[in-house]
Amino acid sequence: MKVKEAKIKDKVERLVVDTSVLIEGVVSKKIEAKEISPETIFIHEAVIAELEGQANAGKEKGYLGLNEIKKLRELSKKFEFQIIYSGRRQNESEIRFAKSGAIDAMIRELAYTEDAHFITADRVNALSAEAKGIKTILVEFEKEIKEMMFEKYFDATTMSLHLKENTKPVAKKGKPGEWQLVEVDEIMPGRAVRAIAKEIMEEAYKREDSSIEVERKSSTIIQLGRYRTVIVEPPFADGWEITLVRPVKKLSLEDYNLSSKLKTRLNGKAEGVLIAGAPGMGKSTFTQALTDFYSKQNKIIKTVEAPRDLVVPDTVTQYAIGLGSPEEIHDILLLSRPDYTIFDEMRNKPDFDLFADLRLAGVGMVGVIHATKPIDAIQRFIGKIEMGVIPHVVDTVIFIKNGQVEKTFSVKMEVKVPAGMTEEDLSRPCVVINDFETDKQEYELYSYGNDTVVVPVNELKKKGSAVQELAKLAIEHELRRYADEVEVEVTSDNKCTIYVPERDIAGIIGKEGKNIQMLEKVLGIGIDVQELKGQRKPKVAGEPVQFKAEMTHKNIVLKVADIFYGKGVFIYVDDKLLMTANVGKGGEIRINAEHKFGKTLKYALSSNGNVEVRI
């Protein structure tokens, strides 16, 4: 953008500046262009304090304003004017009420007292000054979008640009699911990356099509026109880094060759939709097409984004959740009564809570979520909302891969005997997940003890029933309270044989067979107890994963990857199942070091025993 010519009728000898013109760098440009030739420039101490506070908070505009003051000092020697710092620094109360105009009032008072011109880029501030009879220069900006330094790296196929100081700039070129990482320039020094970051920040403050979505001490997220921009700097990162992402192509729903059945579903019956897929697979492109589809049907559409980067029709209102609170978004959406709300990039528990709350309140919801498999989209709700509520919140899952709809699930609740189980008294509420196009069941979710079990029905048919897979592990885990050596063999859907040393048989059966009866009732399976003779080949279940072990005075902490949060694991020592556990936050599995299992695990880790963690 460029500055409109300010009409200055009188000679400017004494000039008072506010923060807005310092941040934009207007005064130095006017002096260099000889549009004004002041003899004295007054800078209120409150301006210095405000800019200093912004810089200390990591906000780029604070640095921009302080750099402008530094430049004015350098120009004062060349153009022979003096800079006077006047007034007092603001107190805590004035800092708290800076946005309400307290600081601006102090700056205007200085201009009035010194009989100086007051220059500002804030229209309200200018009107207030003129109302008081202060000579005022209002600087306005024309809506002119200039070419940015980074844009030379973008061509028609560039999806994203990645700049990091002292490395070669790289770009993803192609289309969702089919792209290549290409070097686009030589090694870029830190000063060049910082210059691009400074230019982006300056433009973000000027352009009407831009907004600063998130501004933290060492990171900033900006929507600059169609570019979603992430700027990180030390100490948060090990160097300055800029990531710019833009949509490559705009598609309509017709371009996806959806079945008439799915179109009918989206047209009216689906009101809790999840659009899932891995990063870069085309979720946002499909979401934009779906938003356009709903908009053309004269539906009232709102979006909740962080940042606001979806390219949607002007009739769609985009809300920035980073600039508000979940409570504010909740109230506005309920009062404005949209037909559909598009919730882009759901990440944390507050996002899932807000999605569920709005859906249960009757708002049609479309959520965008990262997932590597279709079922993962639903699994991410487990632990965040009650399992029985999931079908009321989500009824359709659309999985995007390589820019196309690869899989669609329908979700519903049934009270039934879980797949593979045979006893009628084991009936329970189950979340049934079907392939939408074929209506064949693929997954089942239900509560098993204190855990939520996700059972792949198709794999179940190949590997055996749910009882055969789950009962074996559950029985082994339970019986290790009575015997160190336990092996279980599931012989059918409703019968199994356990093998233990002869000395442990009586304790496992219990007085009048109470222990075995309890297990049979809970699991719905008949149990036969036999003596363990000789060495039987141990069997292990699950896929092994890498882990790190840390031991404290009270706990043993096994750390696995964060992506396994909420999943169940089997812990084996020397190919024997020691225990089962769930992965907590941060990928941590905590075991009490004083527990029987903890002592066994601690000894195995200390003596370099064979310890495995399997998902």
Phi, psi and omega in degrees: 000156176237157184280135173290148179294121177275130182278107182251106185282320184262159176290132182267107178256321181239129189226130174249130183249150173249180186294328185297318181283332177291318179297322181278350180070029186285317189296314180297323180294320180291324178292316179295326178278000179061030174282329174226150179224073183288152174268329181219135174244124178262129175238118181289142179299332178295328177295315178300315182297318181295314179295321178297318178296320178295319179294319178296331178278002179082013180274128186298328183296333175296316178294320180299315180294318179292323177294326177294320177296319178299319180293322178297322177297320178294320180289335183299330179286319182287319185258004171057061170227160181249154178247127180242127176265123188230169178079187180243157177290148182289150175269180185298323180295318181290326176296318181296325183255026181300320183290341181274000173107005182297316181290318178301322180296321178295321180291318177296323179297323177295317179296322180294315182294320184272001182051048184247163171288142178249122181248131183209157173252010181256115185297318180296318178298320180294317179297321178296320179293316180296324178297333180268359179086017179275137176293120191235138173244113178262121179261123178241161184241136176282151180278071180242122182264115181270164177281130182273158182300323184286341187292341178294340180274351182263135169234190186296338184255002185280120179272319182206155179236137184233112182246132174218139185299140178065024173225169178279132176297138179232155181223145172270120182240137180138222178218165183310126179085345180222079181224164178232147175269118188238135173285132185244358180194176176283177181304131183258119179292164183301322183296328179290319178295318180294325178295320178294319179297319180297317180296318179298316180297316180298316180293325181298327179284336187265320191279139179286338180269017182232156177205145175268107187281316180221131179226107179244183187297321183234013179211145180221135176243124186232140168257101183258095186062238179266003182262119170276120190241130176239121179244124176235151184215165176298151005272356180299319177245168180276005177180167178293135181216139178231131175239126179238127182236139177218154175289135182272322186215142176255126182242161172256168182296332179295333181290347183266358178052048180288150177291155179298329179296317180289323177299318178297320179298312182291335185285344182194324188273332183273118179232001174225084189255136170248128173255112189241160178162165179285161178303136177082008182268353176108021180297313183295323179297316178293321179299318178296320178295319179292321178298317178296322179299313179293322182297321180291344177268017179060039174265148174276117185242137171233152175237148173241116188223158172206092003272177180277088185240001177288137176267103187231163179300156182297337180287347181268126178271130181253122178257140177260107182292336178291339181259003177224197178237159176304324179294319180294315177300316181301311183295316183296317183292322179291324181283328182275347173053062176286156173285321179220143173240126178265115181256103186273138174056067174285126187236306190247178185299318177302326177296314180294321179297316181295317178302311182294318183296317180293320180295317180292339177278357176102005178277131175292128187238139171234115182251139177255129189216143177282133178199140179271340176225154181304319183293334181298331180299320179283322181299332180291345175277339182294130181090343179262325173226164180297141183302320182292344180273339186308311181296337178278343180261322183236123175244345182217133175239124179247117183259124183256130176219132181053038175079006181231160176282109183269327185209144175228131178248148166248147186234132178210168180250135175223148170262115187201170171282125181306149182307129177097337179273154187241336184284129183294329182285002176267005179302142182202164175295130180233139171272115184259127182244116183249152167295122187297320185287321184260345182065020177270137181290136180241325181221162178216135177243133175203164180277135178228098188070233178266002185251159172256123185259133174251112186250120173282107188296320181297317179291330180299321181294330181279321188264343185125176186284171178297323179298316182297326181277317187270320184297321181304312182289320181295317181293316179301314181298316182292319186285345178289354171287338184250337184212142179282331181248114181220135172225142184237136176234114179274116185266337178200182181295337185232021179206143176214162178237133176248143181242122178221160176300152185303324183294341185258355187297315184297316181294326181286320179293322179081169181296123182056027175073023185293321182296314181293320179299322180296315179295319180297323182289318181293318187265347180067039184214141177282138184240126177250130183259127180231159178285137176278116181241132177068189180264120177258144182293120182291149177244141179239153182235155176089168179262129181292144177230155178286147179210161174239141183249135175231136181241128174245184181295324185256331189227158167249125182247119174257123182254125175241181182295147182301333184294346181268008180305131177088352182270156178274147179229155172250133178250118182251142171235118182053048176066013177245135180294119178271313185192167171246156181202172176246146179278126181267192180298145181073012180073024185262138173242112184257130179234131178296122184292339181270350179288159180303314180294322180297319179296318179297317180294319180298318179295319181296319180291321182288330182259018179058037176289169181276100180249131179232142171246123183237136179279000000 
